[in-house]
Amino acid sequence: MTESTESNLKFSVAPETFRTQLGRCSKVASNDSKSGLRPIYGYVLLIAQHNMVTLRAHDPHVTFEGRFVPDTLDSDGEALVECDRLMNIVKTRVEGYPIDVWVDKEFLHLKQGEFRAKLPLLRKETIPEVSFKGPFKLEAQLEPKMLDGLTRCGKVIEEKADTSYAGLLLDFEVAGTFRICGFSRALVHVAQFPIANTHQFRVVLSPKVIPLLESLSRANETTIGIDTDSAKVVITSAECSLRVACIEDGYPKGYMEFFGLHKMAESQYYLTKIDKDGRVEEENQRQFIRLNKNGFLDAMTSASSVLGKEDLAIELNVSKKLAEGQVVLEMVGLNRFSKAKAQEKILANSDITTVYQLGIHYGKVREALRDFESDTFTLWVGSAQDVFFMIEEERSDFVSIGIPLKVA
């Protein structure tokens, strides 16, 4: 970054446009420099050229570039400033009135009406440019449902948890199939989509990318490229690009067969027994409970109203079979310390014919169901010790898997 280039940068942009891309950069830019990382990781690089402004931020795992067309671009140039401080300024600006941005000597200046601000430039260092192009082992277009699957599977991952499933699994081991998996201790998400020209491999993305997944555009064409040689994944759209490091794959082999999702594409969900090589040896049909999502969430909220901070589970009981396939589903919340108890009942359609009990992590189940778009969903259940599935109505490409818990 040369002195002459720095001093020339000058453009104006609507604060809402600036804020959108800067907010994405803020999810990458880190304040961890205080704990020993290089301070450059907390900075954002503004690059104005070719009638476009690019914002670039990076950390040890992710490089992100966001782009926008400014209202005016008077001079090309670059400026490197603290990302959070710039974001703090821009988020206070009034929408609908452009911000003037320019570099003069040692500072980046911002002006809107009577408002003035300036930030010192970081000298003698810059955020390096990286390539968002191939060659890739696999390159494909990400459809909106795939982007939705990336976002939802990423949400479940507990970055700071002591678990080997810290990243987001992209699985291409089955020819013509793209799977996305996110594991946590109480909830698992699996998305599956048909895809052309796949090679049999899988990679795990650093959890640092997860906050950015939701910002990927569903409106523009978005592509994914995977470079297994350098262990990098590149996701690119018209308005942003990101390059993510892959981490060690700690996900179990044969997880689809173990969970009974090997026929997920046909909307068939089994209880399975697998042999030592991970092949399905026996499969038995699960039972279903079909529910109204909002009614179920309301009832679950009522049952959990007495729980303490250490109480994670409520119990589902099927104790009464009615005519025409309906059952009475009772939800029970028990405070283990005070022994306070709350119960709620709702009607559901089910093929369960015997007394049935299941303990569920109410917080994780609520988290999963809030992302469901359909008004109805189905619980596919086995015994009280088996994982249970939550499936949106008329959707076979996404499964939420709950881990059963003990209530008392």
C-alpha positions as CSV (number, residue, x, y, z in Angstrom):
1,M,0.0,0.0,0.0
2,T,1.8,3.1,-1.2
3,E,1.7,6.6,0.3
4,S,0.2,8.0,-2.9
5,T,-2.4,5.3,-3.1
6,E,-3.5,5.9,0.5
7,S,-3.9,9.7,0.1
8,N,-6.1,9.4,-2.9
9,L,-9.0,7.3,-1.6
10,K,-12.3,9.1,-1.8
11,F,-15.9,7.9,-2.2
12,S,-19.4,8.4,-0.8
13,V,-21.9,5.6,0.1
14,A,-25.3,5.2,1.8
15,P,-24.7,4.1,5.5
16,E,-27.0,1.1,5.1
17,T,-24.9,-0.2,2.2
18,F,-21.7,0.4,4.1
19,R,-23.0,-1.1,7.3
20,T,-24.1,-4.4,5.7
21,Q,-20.7,-5.3,4.3
22,L,-18.8,-3.8,7.3
23,G,-20.9,-5.9,9.6
24,R,-19.8,-9.1,7.8
25,C,-16.2,-8.0,8.1
26,S,-16.7,-7.5,11.8
27,K,-17.7,-11.1,12.2
28,V,-14.2,-12.0,11.0
29,A,-12.1,-9.2,12.4
30,S,-11.0,-10.3,15.9
31,N,-10.0,-8.5,19.1
32,D,-7.9,-11.5,20.0
33,S,-4.8,-9.5,19.3
34,K,-5.0,-8.6,23.0
35,S,-4.3,-12.2,23.8
36,G,-1.3,-12.5,21.5
37,L,-2.6,-12.7,17.9
38,R,-1.2,-10.2,15.4
39,P,-3.2,-6.9,15.6
40,I,-3.8,-7.0,11.8
41,Y,-6.6,-9.5,12.5
42,G,-8.7,-6.7,14.0
43,Y,-8.5,-4.4,11.0
44,V,-10.4,-4.0,7.7
45,L,-8.9,-2.9,4.4
46,L,-10.9,-0.6,2.2
47,I,-10.0,-0.8,-1.4
48,A,-11.6,1.6,-4.0
49,Q,-10.9,0.8,-7.6
50,H,-12.8,0.1,-10.9
51,N,-16.0,1.8,-9.7
52,M,-16.2,-0.7,-6.8
53,V,-15.3,-0.6,-3.1
54,T,-14.1,-3.8,-1.5
55,L,-13.8,-4.4,2.2
56,R,-11.4,-7.2,3.2
57,A,-10.9,-8.8,6.6
58,H,-9.2,-11.9,7.8
59,D,-8.1,-14.1,10.7
60,P,-6.1,-17.3,10.8
61,H,-9.0,-19.3,9.3
62,V,-11.1,-17.0,7.1
63,T,-10.5,-14.4,4.5
64,F,-13.6,-12.4,3.6
65,E,-14.2,-9.8,0.9
66,G,-17.5,-7.8,0.7
67,R,-18.2,-5.5,-2.3
68,F,-20.5,-2.6,-3.1
69,V,-21.0,0.0,-5.7
70,P,-20.5,3.5,-4.1
71,D,-22.8,6.5,-4.8
72,T,-19.7,8.3,-6.1
73,L,-16.0,7.2,-6.4
74,D,-13.7,10.2,-6.9
75,S,-10.3,8.6,-6.3
76,D,-9.0,5.0,-6.1
77,G,-7.0,4.0,-3.1
78,E,-6.7,1.9,0.0
79,A,-7.0,2.4,3.8
80,L,-6.4,0.0,6.7
81,V,-8.3,0.9,9.9
82,E,-9.7,-0.9,13.0
83,C,-12.8,-2.7,12.0
84,D,-14.8,-2.4,15.2
85,R,-14.1,1.3,15.6
86,L,-15.2,1.9,12.0
87,M,-18.4,-0.2,12.5
88,N,-19.2,1.8,15.7
89,I,-19.1,5.0,13.7
90,V,-21.1,3.7,10.7
91,K,-23.9,2.1,12.7
92,T,-24.8,5.5,14.2
93,R,-25.2,7.2,10.9
94,V,-28.7,8.2,9.6
95,E,-29.9,6.1,6.7
96,G,-30.7,7.7,3.4
97,Y,-27.9,10.3,3.5
98,P,-24.6,9.4,2.0
99,I,-21.4,9.3,4.1
100,D,-18.3,10.9,2.5
101,V,-15.2,8.8,3.1
102,W,-11.6,9.9,2.3
103,V,-8.0,9.6,3.3
104,D,-5.9,12.6,4.2
105,K,-2.3,12.0,5.6
106,E,-2.6,9.8,8.7
107,F,-6.4,9.4,8.9
108,L,-9.5,8.0,7.3
109,H,-12.2,10.7,7.5
110,L,-16.0,10.3,7.5
111,K,-18.5,13.0,7.1
112,Q,-22.3,13.1,7.1
113,G,-24.0,16.5,7.4
114,E,-22.5,18.2,10.5
115,F,-21.0,14.9,11.7
116,R,-17.2,14.4,11.5
117,A,-15.0,11.4,12.5
118,K,-11.5,10.2,11.8
119,L,-9.6,7.0,12.4
120,P,-5.8,6.5,12.4
121,L,-4.5,4.4,9.5
122,L,-2.3,1.4,10.2
123,R,1.0,1.9,8.3
124,K,3.6,-0.5,7.0
125,E,1.3,-3.5,6.9
126,T,-1.7,-4.6,5.0
127,I,-4.2,-7.5,4.7
128,P,-2.8,-9.8,2.0
129,E,-4.8,-10.5,-1.1
130,V,-5.8,-14.1,-1.7
131,S,-7.2,-15.9,-4.7
132,F,-10.8,-16.9,-4.7
133,K,-10.4,-18.9,-8.0
134,G,-9.4,-22.5,-8.7
135,P,-8.3,-24.9,-9.7
136,F,-10.8,-26.8,-7.5
137,K,-11.4,-30.5,-7.0
138,L,-15.1,-29.7,-7.0
139,E,-17.0,-26.6,-8.1
140,A,-20.7,-26.3,-8.0
141,Q,-23.5,-23.8,-7.7
142,L,-25.1,-23.4,-4.3
143,E,-28.9,-23.3,-4.6
144,P,-30.9,-21.4,-2.0
145,K,-31.9,-24.6,-0.1
146,M,-28.2,-25.6,0.1
147,L,-27.4,-22.2,1.5
148,D,-30.2,-22.6,4.0
149,G,-28.8,-26.1,4.9
150,L,-25.3,-24.5,5.5
151,T,-26.8,-21.9,7.7
152,R,-29.0,-24.2,9.8
153,C,-26.4,-26.9,10.2
154,G,-23.8,-24.3,11.3
155,K,-26.1,-22.9,14.0
156,V,-26.0,-26.1,16.0
157,I,-22.2,-26.2,16.3
158,E,-20.9,-25.2,19.7
159,E,-17.5,-23.5,18.9
160,K,-16.3,-23.4,22.5
161,A,-17.5,-26.8,23.5
162,D,-15.1,-29.6,24.3
163,T,-16.1,-31.8,21.3
164,S,-14.4,-33.3,18.3
165,Y,-17.3,-32.0,16.1
166,A,-16.2,-28.3,16.2
167,G,-16.5,-27.6,12.5
168,L,-19.1,-28.0,9.7
169,L,-18.9,-31.2,7.7
170,L,-19.3,-31.1,3.9
171,D,-19.7,-34.7,2.8
172,F,-19.4,-35.8,-0.9
173,E,-18.5,-39.5,-0.1
174,V,-21.7,-40.8,-1.9
175,A,-21.6,-40.1,-5.6
176,G,-24.1,-37.5,-6.7
177,T,-24.9,-36.4,-3.1
178,F,-24.0,-33.4,-1.1
179,R,-24.4,-33.7,2.7
180,I,-24.0,-30.9,5.3
181,C,-23.7,-31.9,8.9
182,G,-23.5,-30.0,12.2
183,F,-23.1,-32.0,15.5
184,S,-23.5,-30.9,19.1
185,R,-24.0,-32.8,22.3
186,A,-27.8,-32.5,22.2
187,L,-28.7,-31.7,18.7
188,V,-27.6,-32.8,15.2
189,H,-28.6,-31.3,11.8
190,V,-28.2,-33.2,8.5
191,A,-29.0,-31.7,5.1
192,Q,-28.8,-33.7,1.9
193,F,-29.0,-32.6,-1.7
194,P,-28.4,-34.2,-5.2
195,I,-25.4,-32.7,-6.9
196,A,-23.7,-33.5,-10.2
197,N,-20.0,-34.4,-10.9
198,T,-18.9,-35.2,-7.3
199,H,-15.7,-36.9,-6.2
200,Q,-15.8,-39.0,-3.1
201,F,-14.3,-37.0,-0.3
202,R,-15.3,-34.8,2.7
203,V,-13.9,-31.7,4.4
204,V,-14.7,-29.9,7.7
205,L,-14.9,-26.1,7.7
206,S,-13.4,-24.1,10.6
207,P,-16.2,-22.9,12.9
208,K,-15.0,-19.3,12.3
209,V,-17.0,-19.3,9.1
210,I,-20.3,-20.1,10.8
211,P,-21.3,-16.4,11.6
212,L,-20.9,-15.6,7.9
213,L,-23.0,-18.3,6.5
214,E,-26.3,-16.5,7.1
215,S,-25.1,-13.4,5.3
216,L,-24.6,-15.3,2.0
217,S,-27.0,-14.0,-0.6
218,R,-30.0,-16.2,-1.6
219,A,-30.8,-13.9,-4.5
220,N,-27.5,-14.0,-6.4
221,E,-25.7,-16.9,-8.0
222,T,-23.4,-18.4,-5.3
223,T,-20.7,-21.0,-6.0
224,I,-18.6,-23.3,-3.9
225,G,-15.2,-24.5,-4.8
226,I,-13.2,-27.0,-2.8
227,D,-9.4,-27.3,-3.0
228,T,-8.4,-30.4,-1.2
229,D,-4.7,-29.9,-1.9
230,S,-4.5,-26.7,0.1
231,A,-7.4,-27.6,2.4
232,K,-9.5,-24.5,1.5
233,V,-13.1,-24.0,0.6
234,V,-14.1,-20.9,-1.4
235,I,-17.7,-19.5,-1.5
236,T,-18.3,-16.7,-3.9
237,S,-21.3,-14.5,-5.0
238,A,-21.6,-11.2,-6.7
239,E,-21.4,-9.2,-3.5
240,C,-19.0,-11.2,-1.3
241,S,-16.4,-13.9,-1.3
242,L,-14.9,-16.0,1.5
243,R,-12.0,-18.4,1.7
244,V,-12.1,-20.8,4.7
245,A,-9.5,-23.2,6.1
246,C,-10.5,-26.8,6.6
247,I,-9.8,-28.5,10.0
248,E,-9.3,-32.0,11.1
249,D,-12.3,-34.3,10.3
250,G,-13.5,-35.7,13.7
251,Y,-16.9,-36.7,12.4
252,P,-17.7,-40.5,12.7
253,K,-17.7,-42.7,9.6
254,G,-21.0,-44.2,8.7
255,Y,-23.1,-41.7,10.7
256,M,-26.0,-41.9,8.2
257,E,-26.3,-45.6,8.7
258,F,-25.8,-45.4,12.4
259,F,-28.6,-42.8,12.7
260,G,-30.9,-44.7,10.3
261,L,-30.8,-41.9,7.6
262,H,-29.4,-44.1,4.8
263,K,-32.8,-43.8,3.0
264,M,-33.4,-40.2,4.0
265,A,-34.0,-39.1,0.3
266,E,-37.0,-41.5,0.2
267,S,-38.4,-40.0,3.5
268,Q,-37.8,-43.3,5.3
269,Y,-36.3,-43.2,8.8
270,Y,-35.2,-46.4,10.5
271,L,-33.9,-47.8,13.8
272,T,-30.8,-49.6,12.6
273,K,-28.4,-52.2,13.7
274,I,-25.0,-52.0,12.0
275,D,-22.2,-54.5,11.7
276,K,-18.5,-53.9,12.6
277,D,-17.9,-52.5,9.1
278,G,-20.7,-49.9,9.5
279,R,-23.1,-51.6,7.1
280,V,-26.8,-51.9,7.9
281,E,-27.5,-55.3,9.3
282,E,-31.1,-54.7,10.5
283,E,-33.6,-51.9,10.1
284,N,-36.9,-51.4,11.9
285,Q,-39.6,-48.7,11.2
286,R,-39.8,-45.9,13.6
287,Q,-43.2,-44.6,14.9
288,F,-44.4,-41.1,14.2
289,I,-46.0,-38.2,16.1
290,R,-47.3,-35.5,13.8
291,L,-47.8,-32.1,15.4
292,N,-48.7,-28.4,14.8
293,K,-45.4,-26.5,15.3
294,N,-46.7,-23.5,17.1
295,G,-49.0,-25.5,19.3
296,F,-46.1,-27.8,20.3
297,L,-43.9,-24.8,21.0
298,D,-46.5,-23.2,23.2
299,A,-47.1,-26.4,25.1
300,M,-43.4,-26.9,25.6
301,T,-43.0,-23.4,26.9
302,S,-45.8,-24.0,29.5
303,A,-44.2,-27.3,30.6
304,S,-40.8,-25.7,31.0
305,S,-42.0,-22.7,33.0
306,V,-41.0,-24.3,36.4
307,L,-37.6,-25.4,35.4
308,G,-34.4,-24.1,37.0
309,K,-31.1,-23.2,35.3
310,E,-29.8,-26.7,35.7
311,D,-32.9,-28.4,34.3
312,L,-32.6,-29.1,30.6
313,A,-35.3,-31.6,29.8
314,I,-39.0,-32.0,29.7
315,E,-40.8,-35.3,29.3
316,L,-43.3,-36.2,26.5
317,N,-45.8,-38.9,27.4
318,V,-48.3,-40.6,25.2
319,S,-50.8,-42.2,27.5
320,K,-54.2,-42.1,25.7
321,K,-55.2,-43.2,22.2
322,L,-58.3,-41.5,20.7
323,A,-60.3,-42.2,17.6
324,E,-59.0,-41.7,14.1
325,G,-55.3,-41.9,14.9
326,Q,-55.1,-39.1,17.5
327,V,-53.3,-39.3,20.8
328,V,-53.1,-37.1,23.8
329,L,-49.5,-35.9,24.2
330,E,-48.7,-34.8,27.7
331,M,-45.6,-32.6,28.4
332,V,-44.2,-32.5,31.9
333,G,-41.6,-30.2,33.4
334,L,-40.0,-31.1,36.7
335,N,-37.7,-28.8,38.8
336,R,-35.3,-31.2,40.3
337,F,-34.3,-28.9,43.1
338,S,-37.7,-27.5,44.3
339,K,-39.8,-30.4,42.9
340,A,-42.1,-27.9,41.2
341,K,-44.0,-29.5,38.3
342,A,-45.9,-28.2,35.3
343,Q,-48.0,-30.2,32.8
344,E,-49.6,-29.4,29.5
345,K,-51.6,-31.5,27.0
346,I,-52.1,-31.3,23.3
347,L,-53.6,-33.5,20.6
348,A,-51.4,-35.1,17.9
349,N,-51.7,-37.7,15.1
350,S,-49.6,-40.8,15.7
351,D,-49.3,-44.5,15.1
352,I,-48.1,-45.1,18.6
353,T,-50.4,-47.7,20.3
354,T,-48.7,-48.2,23.6
355,V,-47.7,-46.1,26.6
356,Y,-44.7,-44.0,25.5
357,Q,-42.2,-41.6,27.2
358,L,-39.4,-39.5,25.8
359,G,-37.2,-36.9,27.5
360,I,-36.2,-34.0,25.2
361,H,-33.8,-31.0,25.6
362,Y,-36.4,-28.3,25.4
363,G,-33.9,-25.5,24.6
364,K,-32.3,-27.4,21.7
365,V,-35.7,-28.6,20.3
366,R,-37.1,-25.1,20.4
367,E,-33.9,-23.8,18.6
368,A,-34.4,-26.4,15.9
369,L,-38.2,-25.8,15.4
370,R,-37.9,-22.1,15.2
371,D,-36.1,-22.5,11.8
372,F,-38.9,-24.7,10.4
373,E,-41.0,-22.9,7.8
374,S,-43.8,-25.4,7.7
375,D,-46.8,-25.2,10.1
376,T,-46.5,-28.9,10.9
377,F,-43.7,-31.3,11.6
378,T,-43.2,-35.0,12.5
379,L,-41.3,-36.6,15.3
380,W,-40.0,-40.0,14.3
381,V,-39.2,-41.9,17.5
382,G,-38.0,-45.3,18.7
383,S,-37.5,-46.2,22.4
384,A,-36.8,-43.7,25.1
385,Q,-33.1,-44.3,24.6
386,D,-33.1,-43.8,20.8
387,V,-32.4,-40.5,19.1
388,F,-35.5,-38.9,17.6
389,F,-36.0,-37.0,14.3
390,M,-37.8,-33.7,13.7
391,I,-38.9,-33.4,10.1
392,E,-40.6,-30.5,8.4
393,E,-43.8,-31.4,6.5
394,E,-43.0,-32.2,2.8
395,R,-39.3,-31.8,3.2
396,S,-36.9,-34.8,3.0
397,D,-33.7,-32.9,2.5
398,F,-33.2,-31.7,6.1
399,V,-33.4,-33.6,9.4
400,S,-32.9,-32.4,13.0
401,I,-31.8,-35.1,15.3
402,G,-32.5,-34.8,19.1
403,I,-30.5,-36.7,21.7
404,P,-32.9,-38.1,24.4
405,L,-32.4,-37.0,28.0
406,K,-33.5,-38.1,31.5
407,V,-36.0,-35.8,33.2
408,A,-35.5,-36.9,36.8
